[in-house]
Amino acid sequence: MLLRTDLVAMMPSRLVAQDPALKAVAAPIDVPGFEMVMLWHERVHRDPAHRWLRERICAHS
């Protein structure tokens, strides 16, 4: 999407490294880190498919 626009995006450098057409530059401001969290409704807490998805996400973070 970025390749077809003149917009900029703030994203992890590992995503930029996968495409030589994208250029990574340092942000002109101090950008604080962030914490990733997962939330889900109680009705899907024991759902096997949802549990599988949560496990995959945790394995790759």
Secondary structure as UniProt FT lines:
FT   HELIX           2..4
FT   HELIX           13..16
FT   TURN            17..18
FT   TURN            20..21
FT   HELIX           42..44
FT   TURN            45..46
FT   HELIX           48..59
//
